[in-house]
Structure formats: structure tokens, C-alpha cells
Amino acid sequence: MVRVADLAGWGLLCGLGLGLGLWSLASLVPRLSRPRLANRVAPYLIDFSPGARELLRRRTVDPLPVIGALVAPLVGRLVTLLGRVLGGAPTIELRLRQSASALTLEQFRSRQLVWGVFGLAAGVLASLMVGRTQTTSIPLQLGIVVVFGVAAVVARDRLLRRAADARLARITGELPTVLEFLTLSLSAGEGILDALRRVGRVSQGELASELSGVVGEVSAGRPLAEALDALAAGVRLPALTRGVEQITGALERGSPLAEVLRAQAQDARDEAKRGLLELAGKKEVAMLVPLVFLILPVTVVFAIFPGIAVLQMGL
């Protein structure tokens, strides 16, 4: 016979599954109401309007609004506490901008908090496994849990830093080519705004997408010099900042932009060469490791082994 308690448990589980399924199906049903003016205009402003991007972002339906409402204040306090402990909010905002991440500072702190929770859970599992194999003290087990949690939070920050550095490296590599492209467009008789628009439309890359954003801001009514200064302040790449300063200075003085951009492209290529030489100098000692521990021993073995074989055959 099946007990009533078991039937009630299975009924509760099936009811929860049915409720979640019906909620998911209801969230997929299209709305029949007339779209608002903001929803109709937002697709045309998505390139330069954060509000339009937020409006058009796909939204997920929360099947547990009551639990979310109960947990949200606690999560908010924990995120605020994490931000106060770690600090560096301007640095995090700069790295988010440099990595072209869609996350805000609060969202990134929430992700860090989630990583920390999973790290604490992994630390608890690790401490339990260590406690089963050998006898450990409670402070040591707590230390393992804390180390795992802190390591998870730091790992999320390191991932953001690596993403920002990788994107800045890509922008640095694309900068000379983009400047030369702009030089060719200006030499052909186009204006600076048309040249930027052509680069954003034809080219593919991180810098081209940034220039497309600049063109979108100018189309919305922002001055070109101000949009370029905002780009340089957001990315904070020295080569790009120098190029923007030269462009804005040429626009103010009326100097020929083609010659200015050509000189900036040459300077960017020279700086890239100097960077490669400096990197090669730093890697010189590391390059000796395979030479000393791999190539040299193999060479010695190949040189000595025939003589040892001949001596053994003679004996």
C-alpha cells in the first residue's frame, strides 16, 4: 500500500511542476494590446540611447515573485556591503566600459555576490571532504570556506580585468588600420563624420563599433568633438586619446585632418613595434627555459649516445 503522506508529497511536486509549466506558457503568449509610442520609437534609437536598449532588452518572467520580493532587500544589502568592503567603484565602472559589458556596477556586484556564494558552498564541500579523510579543527575548516569564497569573488574581478585588457589590446591593434582608413576617406574628399560613418559601416571590430556609437551620438545632436572626448574618456587608451586630441585640435584650428591622421597612424605603428620589442625583452629569460631544459639535454643525448653505444659494443 502507498501511504497518504507519499501521495501528498508527489501531488505537491506535480502541482509545482504544472504551475511552473503553465506560467512559462502564459509568459510566451503575445500581447494583443496596442504598442506604445516608446516601443515603436525604441528600435530606431537603440544605437545611442541606453533607455531604448533597456526597453528592448528581453525580459524574463519571474515564476516566484513572492520569494523574489522577500529575498531582494537582503540581496541589496549584501551587494551594498560587498561594494563597501571591496571599494573601487570607479575602477569597476571603467573596466565595465572598457570591456563593453552591458552590466551596471550593481549588476556586477550581484554577480560577484553569486560567485562568492558558490565559492562558499564549494569551500563547505571541500572542508567536509577534508574532515572525512583526516581530523581537522573547526578554525581550519572555517578558513577553507572563507578562502574559497574570497577566491571566487577575486576570480570574478580578475575575469573582468582580463576582458577589459583583451579588448584594449584589440583596439590597439585595430587603431593604425582604422586611422589609415580614415585618412583614405578624407583624402578622397569625404568629411570627418562621413569617414567615421563609413568606417563603422564597413569595418568590423571593437574600434569600429565605438566609432559607430560616436556617429549615432552626433546624429542625435551631440557635437562631434564632445562625442570623441567622451569616447577617449571612456576607453582611456593612451594612443586613442592622443588621436582624439589631435582630431579635435585640428577641427578647432582648421588644420588638414588627413595629414594629422596619417601621422597618428604612423605613431601608432611605431608604438606597436616598441611594444613588441619590450615584450620580447621581457620574454628573453622565459625563452631560455625550453632551450636549457629541453633542447640542450636532447642535443647532449644525441651527441653522447653514439659514443657510449660504440664503447659498449667494443667491450
C-alpha positions in Angstrom: 0.0 0.0 0.0 1.1 3.6 -0.7 0.9 5.9 2.2 -1.1 9.1 2.1 1.9 11.2 3.0 3.8 9.9 -0.1 0.8 10.7 -2.3 0.6 14.2 -0.8 4.3 14.7 -1.5 4.0 13.5 -5.1 0.9 15.7 -5.6 2.7 18.8 -4.3 5.7 18.1 -6.6 3.5 17.5 -9.6 1.4 20.6 -8.8 4.5 22.8 -8.6 5.7 21.4 -11.9 2.3 22.0 -13.5 2.2 25.6 -12.1 5.7 26.4 -13.4 4.8 25.0 -16.8 1.6 27.0 -17.1 3.4 30.1 -16.0 6.0 29.6 -18.7 3.4 29.0 -21.4 1.5 32.1 -20.3 4.7 34.2 -20.5 5.1 33.2 -24.1 1.7 34.3 -25.2 2.0 37.5 -27.3 0.2 40.6 -26.0 -2.7 41.8 -28.1 -2.7 45.4 -26.8 -1.6 48.2 -29.0 2.2 49.0 -28.7 3.1 52.3 -27.0 4.9 55.1 -28.8 8.1 54.4 -26.8 8.1 50.8 -28.0 7.7 51.9 -31.6 10.4 54.5 -31.5 13.0 52.5 -29.4 14.3 50.3 -32.3 15.5 53.5 -34.1 17.3 54.9 -31.0 19.0 51.7 -29.8 22.4 52.7 -31.1 22.8 55.7 -28.8 20.0 55.5 -26.2 20.6 53.4 -23.1 16.9 53.8 -22.3 15.9 52.3 -25.7 18.3 49.4 -25.1 16.9 48.8 -21.7 13.3 48.9 -23.1 14.1 46.4 -25.9 16.1 44.0 -23.8 14.4 40.7 -23.5 12.7 40.3 -20.1 12.2 37.1 -18.3 9.1 36.4 -16.2 9.8 35.5 -12.6 7.8 32.5 -11.6 8.3 33.1 -7.9 7.6 36.8 -7.4 6.9 36.4 -3.7 10.2 34.8 -2.9 11.9 37.4 -5.1 10.3 40.2 -3.3 11.3 38.6 0.1 14.9 38.0 -0.9 15.5 41.2 -2.9 16.1 43.5 0.2 18.6 41.1 1.7 20.4 40.7 -1.6 20.5 44.5 -2.0 22.0 44.9 1.5 24.6 42.2 0.7 25.5 43.9 -2.6 25.9 47.2 -0.8 28.1 45.7 1.9 30.2 43.9 -0.7 30.7 47.2 -2.6 31.8 49.0 0.7 34.2 46.2 1.6 35.8 45.9 -1.9 35.6 49.5 -2.9 37.0 50.7 -6.2 33.6 51.6 -7.8 35.2 54.0 -10.4 37.7 51.3 -11.4 35.0 48.7 -11.8 32.9 51.1 -13.9 35.9 51.9 -16.1 36.6 48.2 -16.6 33.0 47.6 -17.5 33.2 50.4 -20.0 36.5 49.2 -21.4 35.2 45.6 -21.8 32.0 46.9 -23.5 29.9 45.0 -20.9 26.2 45.7 -20.6 26.3 45.2 -16.8 26.0 48.1 -14.4 28.0 48.4 -11.2 25.2 47.0 -9.1 24.7 44.1 -11.5 28.4 43.3 -11.5 28.4 43.4 -7.6 25.4 41.0 -7.7 27.3 38.6 -10.0 30.3 38.9 -7.6 28.0 38.0 -4.7 26.6 35.0 -6.5 30.2 33.9 -7.3 31.0 34.3 -3.6 28.1 32.2 -2.5 29.1 29.4 -4.9 32.6 29.7 -3.6 31.4 29.4 0.0 29.4 26.3 -1.0 32.5 24.8 -2.7 34.5 25.6 0.4 32.0 23.8 2.6 32.2 20.7 0.4 36.0 20.9 0.4 36.1 21.2 4.2 33.7 18.3 4.6 35.9 16.1 2.3 39.0 17.1 4.2 37.2 16.4 7.5 36.3 12.9 6.4 39.9 12.0 5.4 41.6 13.4 8.4 40.8 15.2 11.7 40.8 18.9 11.3 40.0 21.7 13.6 37.0 24.0 13.2 39.1 27.1 12.6 40.8 25.4 9.8 37.6 24.3 8.2 36.2 27.9 8.5 39.4 29.1 7.0 38.9 26.8 4.0 35.4 28.1 3.5 36.5 31.7 3.7 39.4 31.2 1.3 37.1 29.6 -1.3 34.6 32.4 -1.0 37.2 35.2 -1.3 38.9 33.4 -4.2 35.6 33.2 -6.1 35.0 37.0 -5.6 38.5 37.9 -6.7 38.2 35.5 -9.6 35.2 37.4 -10.9 37.1 40.7 -10.7 40.1 39.1 -12.5 37.9 37.9 -15.3 36.6 41.4 -15.8 40.1 42.8 -15.8 41.2 40.2 -18.4 38.2 41.0 -20.6 39.0 44.8 -20.4 42.7 44.2 -21.1 41.9 41.9 -24.1 39.5 44.4 -25.6 42.0 47.2 -25.2 44.6 45.1 -26.9 42.3 44.5 -29.8 41.5 48.2 -30.0 45.3 49.0 -30.0 45.8 46.5 -32.9 43.0 48.0 -34.9 43.9 51.6 -34.3 46.5 52.1 -37.1 44.3 50.4 -39.7 41.3 52.5 -38.8 43.3 55.7 -38.9 44.7 54.9 -42.3 41.2 54.1 -43.5 40.0 57.5 -42.2 43.0 59.1 -44.0 42.0 57.5 -47.3 38.4 58.6 -46.9 39.4 62.1 -46.1 41.9 62.2 -49.0 39.0 61.1 -51.3 37.0 64.2 -50.3 34.7 63.0 -47.6 34.1 64.8 -44.3 35.2 63.5 -41.0 31.7 62.5 -40.0 31.1 60.7 -43.3 34.5 59.0 -42.9 33.6 57.8 -39.4 30.3 56.6 -40.7 32.0 54.6 -43.5 34.4 53.0 -41.1 31.7 52.0 -38.7 29.6 50.6 -41.6 32.4 48.7 -43.5 34.8 47.7 -40.8 34.4 45.0 -38.2 36.0 45.3 -34.8 35.9 46.9 -31.4 37.1 50.3 -32.5 34.7 50.3 -35.4 31.8 49.7 -33.1 33.0 52.5 -30.8 33.1 54.9 -33.8 29.6 53.8 -34.8 28.4 54.8 -31.4 30.1 58.2 -31.8 28.3 58.7 -35.2 25.0 57.8 -33.5 25.5 60.4 -30.8 26.4 63.0 -33.4 23.3 62.1 -35.3 21.3 62.6 -32.1 22.6 66.2 -31.8 25.8 65.9 -29.8 28.8 67.8 -31.0 31.5 65.7 -32.7 34.3 66.9 -30.5 32.3 66.2 -27.4 31.4 62.7 -28.5 35.1 62.0 -29.4 36.2 63.3 -26.0 33.6 61.1 -24.3 34.9 58.1 -26.2 38.5 58.8 -25.2 37.5 59.3 -21.6 35.5 56.1 -21.5 38.2 53.9 -23.1 41.2 55.6 -21.6 43.7 54.1 -24.1 46.7 56.5 -24.5 47.1 56.0 -28.3 43.4 56.6 -28.9 43.4 59.6 -26.5 46.3 61.2 -28.5 44.5 60.6 -31.7 41.3 62.1 -30.5 43.1 65.1 -29.1 44.8 65.6 -32.5 41.5 65.3 -34.3 39.7 67.7 -32.0 42.6 70.2 -32.2 42.6 70.0 -36.0 38.9 70.6 -36.1 39.2 73.7 -33.9 42.2 75.1 -35.8 41.0 74.1 -39.2 44.1 72.0 -40.0 44.1 69.3 -42.7 42.8 66.2 -41.0 44.3 63.8 -43.5 47.9 64.7 -42.6 47.1 64.6 -38.9 45.6 61.1 -39.1 48.4 59.8 -41.3 50.9 60.9 -38.7 48.9 59.4 -35.9 48.7 56.1 -37.8 52.5 56.0 -38.2 52.9 56.8 -34.5 50.5 54.0 -33.5 52.5 51.5 -35.7 55.8 52.7 -34.2 54.4 52.3 -30.7 53.2 48.8 -31.5 56.7 47.9 -32.7 58.2 49.3 -29.5 55.7 47.3 -27.5 56.7 44.1 -29.3 60.4 44.8 -28.7 59.7 45.4 -25.0 57.7 42.2 -24.8 60.5 40.3 -26.5 63.0 41.7 -24.0 60.8 40.6 -21.1 60.3 37.1 -22.5 64.0 36.6 -23.2 64.6 34.8 -19.9 61.4 32.8 -20.3 62.6 31.7 -23.7 65.8 30.2 -22.1 63.7 27.7 -20.2 62.9 25.4 -23.1 66.4 25.9 -24.5 68.2 24.9 -21.3 65.8 22.2 -20.1 64.6 20.7 -23.3 66.7 21.4 -26.4 70.1 21.3 -24.8 69.6 18.0 -22.9 68.3 16.4 -26.1 71.3 17.7 -28.1 73.7 16.3 -25.5 72.0 12.9 -25.5 72.2 12.7 -29.3 75.9 13.7 -29.2 77.0 11.3 -26.4 74.7 8.3 -27.1 76.6 7.1 -30.2 79.9 7.2 -28.5 78.5 5.3 -25.5 77.0 2.7 -27.8 80.3 2.2 -29.7 82.2 1.8 -26.4 79.7 -0.8 -25.2 80.0 -2.8 -28.5 83.8 -2.7 -28.3 83.8 -4.0 -24.7 
